[in-house]
Amino acid sequence: MLLSSSAQYGLLDKSQGEGYKPSAHFVKIKKPLPEENVEELTLECFGKPKLYRKLIKEFNDRQIPSEVGLANILERNYSVFGQASELAASVFFQNANALKLIGQDQIFRVELDLTVLGDEEEDGDEAKPKRSEKPAAAKHTTVNPKPHGSTPPFHTPPAPKTKDIPIFLKDNREAKLVLPADFDDEDIRKTVKVLTAYLA
């Protein structure tokens, strides 16, 4: 999950037969040259995911809804369903707040040329909500400066809190034992005691 998210942000490249490796963009952020602006490079990472480009286009220079409201929008307008919409909204807010893109007035402001990152219209974006065109206005970069060599502040979905252990039964049936992801030997012993109690 971490590798996949890093690839979406443009920090890793994946090639057939070679797997993941640091992208040129990551190298620029990690070891910038004097003329390279780490804050701008980090902001470009924020705009790499297709969904983020759509949200930037929809809400830039506008008041962004609450996290719950954004989750509803993701489900209704962007086909991100169930808990995935809640998680996506939470991660989006974490990233936007880390980059200081949401002001105290809840206005979402980001200065980013989306055309250099990719055209979201290629992704079948016809269902995207239509908004009336606004007069061009000056935008303000509000990226939080980061020291050279720092890693981008992007957040990834948290690791699962439970672990499913498959148990193969007779007649090709299957059961699953769900345990906390951090279970230990004592947890296993207690689980065995409970299951043993079910024996005739």
Backbone as CSV, one residue per row, in Angstrom:
resi,resn,N_x,N_y,N_z,CA_x,CA_y,CA_z,C_x,C_y,C_z
1,MET,0.830,-1.199,0.000,0.000,0.000,0.000,0.872,1.260,0.000
2,LEU,1.936,1.219,0.797,2.846,2.356,0.861,3.550,2.559,-0.474
3,LEU,3.988,1.462,-1.091,4.651,1.558,-2.390,3.704,2.105,-3.445
4,SER,2.478,1.596,-3.461,1.500,2.045,-4.445,1.197,3.529,-4.276
5,SER,1.019,3.980,-3.027,0.730,5.389,-2.776,1.904,6.266,-3.198
6,SER,3.125,5.825,-2.909,4.308,6.596,-3.292,4.405,6.715,-4.808
7,ALA,4.017,5.645,-5.507,4.027,5.693,-6.964,2.990,6.676,-7.479
8,GLN,1.809,6.725,-6.847,0.779,7.668,-7.269,1.234,9.107,-7.103
9,TYR,2.008,9.381,-6.051,2.518,10.734,-5.825,3.723,11.047,-6.705
10,GLY,4.181,10.080,-7.488,5.307,10.325,-8.380,6.655,10.195,-7.707
11,LEU,6.697,9.587,-6.523,7.965,9.432,-5.801,8.678,8.139,-6.173
12,LEU,7.941,7.178,-6.716,8.522,5.915,-7.155,8.076,5.627,-8.580
13,ASP,8.953,4.984,-9.333,8.612,4.480,-10.660,8.563,2.965,-10.592
14,LYS,7.643,2.367,-11.336,7.548,0.912,-11.390,7.726,0.454,-12.825
15,SER,8.668,-0.453,-13.036,8.912,-0.976,-14.369,8.836,-2.494,-14.337
16,GLN,8.415,-3.063,-15.460,8.244,-4.511,-15.564,9.580,-5.218,-15.349
17,GLY,9.596,-6.157,-14.430,10.800,-6.931,-14.186,11.788,-6.292,-13.235
18,GLU,11.616,-5.004,-12.950,12.549,-4.316,-12.058,11.895,-3.891,-10.748
19,GLY,10.581,-3.820,-10.735,9.880,-3.399,-9.531,9.937,-1.900,-9.339
20,TYR,9.885,-1.465,-8.079,9.864,-0.047,-7.760,11.278,0.498,-7.585
21,LYS,11.462,1.736,-7.992,12.723,2.423,-7.747,12.435,3.918,-7.609
22,PRO,13.304,4.664,-6.902,13.067,6.100,-6.709,12.947,6.807,-8.058
23,SER,11.973,7.695,-8.150,11.770,8.449,-9.383,12.739,9.625,-9.448
24,ALA,12.873,10.192,-10.636,13.710,11.383,-10.800,13.165,12.524,-9.957
25,HIS,11.842,12.566,-9.813,11.210,13.612,-9.002,11.605,13.466,-7.534
26,PHE,11.626,12.241,-7.042,12.027,11.996,-5.655,13.480,12.429,-5.434
27,VAL,14.347,12.103,-6.397,15.761,12.464,-6.269,15.922,13.979,-6.197
28,LYS,15.126,14.704,-6.991,15.207,16.167,-6.958,14.809,16.711,-5.586
29,ILE,13.800,16.076,-4.967,13.351,16.530,-3.647,14.365,16.149,-2.574
30,LYS,14.888,14.942,-2.669,15.814,14.436,-1.640,17.178,15.119,-1.728
31,LYS,17.646,15.343,-2.957,18.962,15.954,-3.155,18.850,17.070,-4.192
32,PRO,18.235,18.184,-3.806,17.983,19.258,-4.771,19.251,20.009,-5.159
33,LEU,19.268,20.478,-6.401,20.307,21.382,-6.851,19.961,22.792,-6.376
34,PRO,20.933,23.701,-6.340,20.665,25.052,-5.821,19.503,25.758,-6.521
35,GLU,19.336,25.496,-7.826,18.286,26.198,-8.568,16.920,25.514,-8.464
36,GLU,16.830,24.371,-7.794,15.571,23.641,-7.700,14.823,24.011,-6.426
37,ASN,13.519,24.227,-6.562,12.664,24.639,-5.452,11.949,23.413,-4.890
38,VAL,12.354,22.988,-3.700,11.789,21.782,-3.103,10.302,21.941,-2.837
39,GLU,9.872,23.158,-2.437,8.455,23.381,-2.141,7.597,23.186,-3.395
40,GLU,8.073,23.687,-4.529,7.319,23.513,-5.774,7.303,22.051,-6.205
41,LEU,8.428,21.380,-6.043,8.495,19.963,-6.408,7.554,19.135,-5.537
42,THR,7.487,19.470,-4.242,6.595,18.755,-3.332,5.142,19.010,-3.689
43,LEU,4.833,20.247,-4.054,3.472,20.581,-4.450,3.062,19.823,-5.706
44,GLU,4.002,19.632,-6.624,3.707,18.855,-7.834,3.329,17.421,-7.470
45,CYS,3.978,16.859,-6.451,3.627,15.501,-6.006,2.173,15.455,-5.544
46,PHE,1.729,16.507,-4.866,0.350,16.567,-4.394,-0.636,16.506,-5.560
47,GLY,-0.246,17.054,-6.689,-1.139,17.063,-7.848,-0.989,15.882,-8.776
48,LYS,-0.138,14.938,-8.445,0.077,13.787,-9.333,-1.115,12.827,-9.394
49,PRO,-1.718,12.419,-8.252,-2.840,11.466,-8.340,-4.001,12.048,-9.162
50,LYS,-4.602,11.215,-9.995,-5.685,11.679,-10.861,-6.828,12.296,-10.066
51,LEU,-7.196,11.641,-8.950,-8.304,12.149,-8.144,-7.967,13.517,-7.567
52,TYR,-6.728,13.707,-7.136,-6.336,14.993,-6.570,-6.400,16.095,-7.621
53,ARG,-6.006,15.787,-8.851,-6.085,16.791,-9.919,-7.531,17.234,-10.130
54,LYS,-8.455,16.277,-10.055,-9.867,16.617,-10.212,-10.353,17.491,-9.064
55,LEU,-9.945,17.147,-7.844,-10.382,17.925,-6.677,-9.765,19.318,-6.679
56,ILE,-8.511,19.417,-7.115,-7.871,20.737,-7.215,-8.634,21.600,-8.215
57,LYS,-8.981,21.015,-9.346,-9.692,21.779,-10.369,-11.069,22.216,-9.878
58,GLU,-11.723,21.363,-9.092,-13.065,21.686,-8.614,-13.064,22.703,-7.481
59,PHE,-12.101,22.609,-6.553,-12.184,23.421,-5.332,-11.139,24.521,-5.213
60,ASN,-10.205,24.622,-6.150,-9.164,25.627,-5.999,-9.761,27.031,-5.902
61,ASP,-9.301,27.787,-4.914,-9.783,29.144,-4.631,-11.242,29.155,-4.204
62,ARG,-11.720,28.052,-3.680,-13.086,27.966,-3.167,-13.046,27.417,-1.746
63,GLN,-14.156,27.568,-1.043,-14.255,26.998,0.298,-14.438,25.495,0.164
64,ILE,-13.537,24.746,0.767,-13.596,23.296,0.651,-14.568,22.755,1.705
65,PRO,-15.344,21.731,1.383,-16.287,21.187,2.372,-15.561,20.513,3.516
66,SER,-16.298,20.123,4.535,-15.718,19.381,5.651,-15.248,18.016,5.166
67,GLU,-14.526,17.320,6.025,-14.037,15.991,5.659,-15.197,15.050,5.348
68,VAL,-16.256,15.125,6.147,-17.438,14.284,5.901,-18.089,14.682,4.588
69,GLY,-18.190,15.992,4.354,-18.778,16.464,3.102,-17.976,16.023,1.893
70,LEU,-16.643,16.071,2.006,-15.804,15.636,0.891,-15.971,14.142,0.648
71,ALA,-16.086,13.360,1.717,-16.299,11.916,1.559,-17.596,11.654,0.791
72,ASN,-18.646,12.424,1.103,-19.913,12.263,0.385,-19.762,12.631,-1.091
73,ILE,-19.007,13.697,-1.363,-18.781,14.106,-2.749,-18.004,13.033,-3.504
74,LEU,-17.002,12.452,-2.845,-16.212,11.403,-3.489,-17.081,10.206,-3.858
75,GLU,-18.030,9.879,-2.987,-18.907,8.733,-3.267,-19.937,9.067,-4.331
76,ARG,-20.546,10.249,-4.237,-21.628,10.603,-5.161,-21.117,10.985,-6.555
77,ASN,-20.000,11.710,-6.609,-19.552,12.273,-7.885,-18.324,11.604,-8.479
78,TYR,-17.578,10.862,-7.656,-16.330,10.295,-8.149,-16.241,8.777,-7.990
79,SER,-17.339,8.142,-7.619,-17.407,6.677,-7.549,-16.359,6.073,-6.620
80,VAL,-16.113,6.743,-5.500,-15.263,6.186,-4.442,-16.215,5.812,-3.313
81,PHE,-16.474,4.527,-3.134,-17.590,4.098,-2.306,-17.181,3.644,-0.904
82,GLY,-18.166,3.698,0.018,-18.023,3.145,1.359,-16.901,3.774,2.163
83,GLN,-16.217,2.919,2.926,-15.130,3.405,3.774,-13.987,3.983,2.967
84,ALA,-13.865,3.559,1.705,-12.797,4.091,0.858,-12.948,5.596,0.672
85,SER,-14.189,6.083,0.577,-14.405,7.521,0.406,-14.010,8.279,1.668
86,GLU,-14.316,7.704,2.830,-13.949,8.346,4.101,-12.426,8.390,4.257
87,LEU,-11.769,7.285,3.909,-10.320,7.230,4.028,-9.653,8.185,3.045
88,ALA,-10.167,8.228,1.806,-9.594,9.112,0.795,-9.742,10.575,1.207
89,ALA,-10.900,10.927,1.767,-11.117,12.303,2.223,-10.171,12.644,3.368
90,SER,-9.998,11.717,4.299,-9.111,11.947,5.441,-7.672,12.160,4.982
91,VAL,-7.194,11.314,4.071,-5.820,11.427,3.589,-5.638,12.723,2.803
92,PHE,-6.653,13.099,2.010,-6.567,14.346,1.245,-6.411,15.536,2.188
93,PHE,-7.206,15.569,3.258,-7.123,16.668,4.213,-5.774,16.665,4.935
94,GLN,-5.267,15.494,5.292,-3.964,15.424,5.954,-2.880,16.012,5.057
95,ASN,-2.906,15.648,3.772,-1.900,16.153,2.846,-2.055,17.650,2.618
96,ALA,-3.290,18.098,2.409,-3.528,19.518,2.157,-3.128,20.363,3.367
97,ASN,-3.439,19.889,4.562,-3.067,20.629,5.771,-1.560,20.622,5.984
98,ALA,-0.899,19.507,5.666,0.558,19.445,5.811,1.241,20.457,4.890
99,LEU,0.634,20.711,3.737,1.184,21.670,2.788,0.626,23.079,2.994
100,LYS,-0.188,23.257,4.038,-0.763,24.580,4.355,-1.580,25.130,3.190
101,LEU,-2.372,24.261,2.566,-3.175,24.666,1.413,-4.588,25.094,1.795
102,ILE,-4.976,24.858,3.034,-6.314,25.234,3.495,-6.159,26.305,4.561
103,GLY,-6.695,27.504,4.264,-6.570,28.609,5.193,-7.580,28.523,6.321
104,GLN,-7.472,29.466,7.257,-8.407,29.503,8.375,-9.834,29.765,7.898
105,ASP,-9.963,30.372,6.715,-11.285,30.618,6.134,-11.817,29.405,5.380
106,GLN,-11.073,28.274,5.467,-11.430,27.025,4.781,-11.368,27.159,3.260
107,ILE,-10.682,28.187,2.771,-10.483,28.324,1.336,-9.271,27.487,0.933
108,PHE,-9.472,26.672,-0.076,-8.426,25.781,-0.581,-7.677,26.523,-1.681
109,ARG,-6.411,26.819,-1.430,-5.626,27.594,-2.386,-4.357,26.832,-2.738
110,VAL,-4.185,26.563,-4.019,-2.982,25.866,-4.489,-2.617,26.401,-5.865
111,GLU,-1.376,26.805,-6.001,-0.879,27.297,-7.292,-0.139,26.167,-7.975
112,LEU,-0.781,25.607,-8.978,-0.216,24.425,-9.625,-0.725,24.354,-11.052
113,ASP,0.190,24.174,-12.000,-0.175,24.034,-13.407,-0.525,22.571,-13.668
114,LEU,-1.821,22.280,-13.735,-2.259,20.894,-13.897,-1.896,20.326,-15.255
115,THR,-1.694,21.181,-16.248,-1.423,20.670,-17.594,-0.082,19.955,-17.676
116,VAL,0.851,20.301,-16.791,2.149,19.634,-16.836,2.111,18.281,-16.129
117,LEU,1.029,18.029,-15.384,0.910,16.774,-14.642,0.071,15.744,-15.378
118,GLY,-0.744,16.185,-16.315,-1.638,15.272,-17.019,-3.022,15.864,-17.107
119,ASP,-3.744,15.509,-18.141,-5.080,16.049,-18.364,-6.110,15.081,-17.833
120,GLU,-6.831,15.477,-16.783,-7.805,14.567,-16.187,-8.961,14.253,-17.116
121,GLU,-9.158,15.030,-18.189,-10.240,14.738,-19.133,-9.989,13.411,-19.840
122,GLU,-8.729,12.969,-19.888,-8.430,11.693,-20.531,-8.927,10.519,-19.712
123,ASP,-9.248,10.764,-18.445,-9.615,9.674,-17.550,-11.114,9.458,-17.479
124,GLY,-11.852,9.855,-18.510,-13.293,9.657,-18.493,-13.946,10.513,-17.434
125,ASP,-13.623,11.798,-17.432,-14.066,12.677,-16.354,-15.354,13.410,-16.712
126,GLU,-16.148,12.832,-17.632,-17.360,13.533,-18.047,-18.327,13.731,-16.907
127,ALA,-18.317,12.795,-15.920,-19.286,12.872,-14.818,-18.873,13.865,-13.747
128,LYS,-17.709,14.509,-13.918,-17.238,15.446,-12.916,-18.191,16.616,-12.829
129,PRO,-18.503,17.100,-11.631,-19.427,18.211,-11.488,-18.972,19.416,-12.291
130,LYS,-19.911,20.063,-12.965,-19.602,21.243,-13.760,-19.808,22.488,-12.919
131,ARG,-18.853,23.385,-12.990,-18.961,24.639,-12.261,-18.842,25.775,-13.243
132,SER,-19.499,26.867,-12.938,-19.430,28.023,-13.817,-18.021,28.581,-13.786
133,GLU,-17.578,29.100,-14.934,-16.241,29.641,-15.019,-16.123,30.893,-14.170
134,LYS,-14.987,31.048,-13.529,-14.756,32.223,-12.706,-13.746,33.118,-13.398
135,PRO,-13.776,34.415,-13.168,-12.748,35.283,-13.724,-11.388,34.869,-13.175
136,ALA,-10.389,34.997,-14.007,-9.050,34.638,-13.554,-8.652,35.526,-12.396
137,ALA,-8.094,34.921,-11.383,-7.686,35.684,-10.205,-6.278,35.287,-9.817
138,ALA,-5.597,36.186,-9.193,-4.239,35.903,-8.749,-4.278,34.836,-7.675
139,LYS,-3.378,33.900,-7.773,-3.317,32.815,-6.801,-2.114,33.020,-5.903
140,HIS,-2.208,32.482,-4.714,-1.136,32.649,-3.752,-0.611,31.285,-3.334
141,THR,0.677,31.126,-3.466,1.283,29.883,-3.013,1.385,29.911,-1.503
142,THR,0.849,28.891,-0.861,0.857,28.855,0.593,1.533,27.587,1.098
143,VAL,2.520,27.136,0.345,3.197,25.899,0.719,4.104,26.147,1.911
144,ASN,4.074,25.242,2.858,4.921,25.346,4.027,6.356,25.019,3.648
145,PRO,7.302,25.938,3.809,8.683,25.660,3.408,9.245,24.447,4.140
146,LYS,10.019,23.670,3.399,10.657,22.491,3.974,12.157,22.602,3.752
147,PRO,12.971,22.186,4.702,14.416,22.242,4.500,14.855,21.286,3.413
148,HIS,15.961,21.609,2.751,16.499,20.719,1.720,16.753,19.350,2.311
149,GLY,16.450,18.332,1.534,16.709,16.976,1.978,15.588,16.370,2.786
150,SER,14.511,17.143,3.029,13.409,16.589,3.800,12.523,15.750,2.908
151,THR,11.832,14.824,3.477,10.943,13.983,2.695,9.577,14.641,2.605
152,PRO,8.832,14.412,1.521,7.516,15.027,1.356,6.580,14.630,2.489
153,PRO,5.649,15.520,2.849,4.784,15.267,4.000,3.557,14.448,3.671
154,PHE,3.574,13.667,2.590,2.370,12.984,2.177,2.030,11.834,3.094
155,HIS,0.749,11.667,3.296,0.248,10.602,4.150,-0.313,9.490,3.289
156,THR,-0.220,8.281,3.796,-0.767,7.128,3.101,-1.798,6.470,3.998
157,PRO,-2.706,5.690,3.418,-3.713,5.025,4.246,-3.062,4.189,5.337
158,PRO,-3.644,4.168,6.526,-3.065,3.397,7.624,-3.101,1.903,7.354
159,ALA,-2.182,1.189,7.995,-2.136,-0.268,7.838,-3.385,-0.895,8.455
160,PRO,-3.813,-2.047,7.936,-5.002,-2.708,8.496,-4.830,-2.974,9.983
161,LYS,-5.941,-2.862,10.751,-5.890,-3.068,12.193,-6.148,-4.517,12.581
162,THR,-6.567,-5.309,11.605,-6.825,-6.719,11.882,-6.129,-7.593,10.844
163,LYS,-5.968,-8.871,11.197,-5.365,-9.836,10.278,-6.284,-11.034,10.167
164,ASP,-6.635,-11.401,8.939,-7.473,-12.563,8.689,-6.590,-13.790,8.491
165,ILE,-6.841,-14.820,9.287,-6.095,-16.071,9.163,-7.030,-17.119,8.575
166,PRO,-6.776,-17.584,7.349,-7.669,-18.573,6.736,-7.493,-19.946,7.387
167,ILE,-8.614,-20.651,7.562,-8.599,-22.014,8.106,-9.351,-22.895,7.111
168,PHE,-8.653,-23.839,6.512,-9.247,-24.684,5.484,-9.897,-25.904,6.139
169,LEU,-11.175,-26.067,5.884,-11.959,-27.142,6.480,-12.199,-28.244,5.458
170,LYS,-12.861,-29.291,5.910,-13.155,-30.398,5.002,-14.204,-29.961,3.969
171,ASP,-14.305,-30.737,2.929,-15.250,-30.492,1.834,-15.007,-29.133,1.186
172,ASN,-13.750,-28.745,1.105,-13.365,-27.496,0.433,-14.017,-26.251,1.029
173,ARG,-14.345,-26.334,2.313,-14.883,-25.157,2.990,-13.752,-24.373,3.628
174,GLU,-14.048,-23.124,3.931,-13.009,-22.270,4.501,-13.599,-21.401,5.607
175,ALA,-12.847,-21.234,6.678,-13.224,-20.322,7.760,-12.123,-19.285,7.897
176,LYS,-12.434,-18.200,8.595,-11.438,-17.161,8.811,-11.419,-16.773,10.280
177,LEU,-10.233,-16.674,10.813,-10.037,-16.211,12.182,-9.512,-14.782,12.107
178,VAL,-10.243,-13.844,12.679,-9.869,-12.435,12.622,-9.228,-12.035,13.947
179,LEU,-7.977,-11.619,13.890,-7.232,-11.210,15.073,-6.693,-9.796,14.897
180,PRO,-6.416,-9.106,15.995,-5.756,-7.795,15.862,-4.424,-7.965,15.146
181,ALA,-4.036,-6.977,14.355,-2.796,-7.090,13.583,-1.573,-7.247,14.479
182,ASP,-1.676,-6.788,15.733,-0.531,-6.873,16.644,-0.669,-8.026,17.646
183,PHE,-1.375,-9.104,17.251,-1.594,-10.212,18.192,-0.268,-10.851,18.594
184,ASP,-0.271,-11.447,19.815,0.930,-12.107,20.305,0.592,-13.535,20.755
185,ASP,1.556,-14.210,21.363,1.364,-15.613,21.777,0.234,-15.758,22.795
186,GLU,0.135,-14.804,23.718,-0.924,-14.882,24.729,-2.297,-14.786,24.066
187,ASP,-2.421,-13.936,23.062,-3.691,-13.834,22.339,-4.035,-15.165,21.673
188,ILE,-3.030,-15.799,21.088,-3.255,-17.088,20.428,-3.722,-18.132,21.434
189,ARG,-3.067,-18.179,22.615,-3.441,-19.165,23.632,-4.888,-18.976,24.091
190,LYS,-5.299,-17.714,24.288,-6.677,-17.448,24.698,-7.653,-17.856,23.598
191,THR,-7.273,-17.609,22.357,-8.131,-17.991,21.232,-8.297,-19.502,21.178
192,VAL,-7.200,-20.229,21.399,-7.256,-21.693,21.378,-8.152,-22.217,22.488
193,LYS,-8.081,-21.587,23.673,-8.932,-22.011,24.799,-10.412,-21.857,24.447
194,VAL,-10.741,-20.738,23.828,-12.148,-20.514,23.468,-12.599,-21.525,22.433
195,LEU,-11.768,-21.789,21.433,-12.146,-22.752,20.407,-12.232,-24.159,20.976
196,THR,-11.346,-24.468,21.904,-11.372,-25.800,22.526,-12.690,-26.031,23.268
197,ALA,-13.245,-24.974,23.835,-14.500,-25.092,24.573,-15.655,-25.522,23.667
198,TYR,-15.509,-25.324,22.382,-16.556,-25.701,21.435,-16.486,-27.184,21.041
199,LEU,-15.406,-27.873,21.444,-15.291,-29.297,21.101,-16.311,-30.108,21.928
200,ALA,-16.913,-31.073,21.313,-17.908,-31.905,22.001,-17.222,-32.785,23.026
